[in-house]
Amino acid sequence: MWPVLLPLLACSGGTLRVDPDALEVCEDPTLREPPPEWVDIPGATFRMGTDPPVIADEGPAHDVTVAPFQIQRHEVTVEQFETCVRVGHCSPRPPGDGCLEGEANARFPVNCLDHDRAWQVCKWLGGRLPSESEWEWAASGGRADAEYPWGSAPPDCTRSNTNQGDGVYSCDSGGLWEVCTHPAGDTPQGVCDMGGNVIEWLYDWYRPYDVHPRDGSPQETMDYELRVMRGGGVGSDVVPRVRQRTFHDPHFGYPGSGARCVRPIKAPR
């Protein structure tokens, strides 16, 4: 079951008061630094995975129907997460080497997130973590033949900040990029960095595709205590292909782990 959007308890005087289980928060600009940018992703039925699988867990390919939704244009930033901590909705990250913080890193993707903190910041921003189906559909840009978020060209440092699958960091910056600074890697809809920078936590528990939901919802049955991650990134040997899956212990954040949020498109009143 998807989480249900619940009403706010109160919203006045710039005070954040949110039902603990709600996914929406006050639209108070003083609590958004900067406000999230959302990109519309149309609903569709698409072929998820690969057949035959490039990697074993990418198959069997199967049809999935997703409802329209919005996805953050860029990964959650240091500034957004630190504001969430400051107003008391996110738990601070434990200190760690390589964990970005402070004003100088405001426009970099927040890293060192475990799954709980990724969930907390998405809830505070008015959304949730993507299902695996939603993430793959958004990363494909609506193209059945998309190998990477930007198209078919192999990853290079104009498009993708990643180890590119060889375990060796090969771009010149020596670390993460500020969000949305390499538009050659964007999807056709303008979503940035889905093929690199931080690898992104998703909602789903990791399970084989033969038991994967066909309605776009997340996998909520747990076989192993592992959550899905997507997108490749610095510190990861995952190739930033649209359909490549990986997983991680949800209790552990590391310098390459971050988040991007989604939210449903509300019907007009």
Secondary structure as GFF3:
##gff-version 3
##sequence-region A 1 269
A	DSSP	beta_strand	10	12	.	.	.	ID=ss1
A	DSSP	beta_strand	15	17	.	.	.	ID=ss2
A	DSSP	three_ten_helix	29	31	.	.	.	ID=ss3
A	DSSP	beta_strand	38	41	.	.	.	ID=ss4
A	DSSP	beta_strand	44	48	.	.	.	ID=ss5
A	DSSP	three_ten_helix	56	58	.	.	.	ID=ss6
A	DSSP	beta_strand	62	66	.	.	.	ID=ss7
A	DSSP	beta_strand	69	72	.	.	.	ID=ss8
A	DSSP	alpha_helix	78	86	.	.	.	ID=ss9
A	DSSP	three_ten_helix	103	105	.	.	.	ID=ss10
A	DSSP	alpha_helix	115	124	.	.	.	ID=ss11
A	DSSP	alpha_helix	132	140	.	.	.	ID=ss12
A	DSSP	three_ten_helix	183	185	.	.	.	ID=ss13
A	DSSP	beta_strand	199	205	.	.	.	ID=ss14
A	DSSP	three_ten_helix	209	211	.	.	.	ID=ss15
A	DSSP	beta_strand	227	230	.	.	.	ID=ss16
A	DSSP	beta_strand	246	248	.	.	.	ID=ss17
A	DSSP	beta_strand	257	258	.	.	.	ID=ss18
A	DSSP	beta_strand	262	264	.	.	.	ID=ss19
###
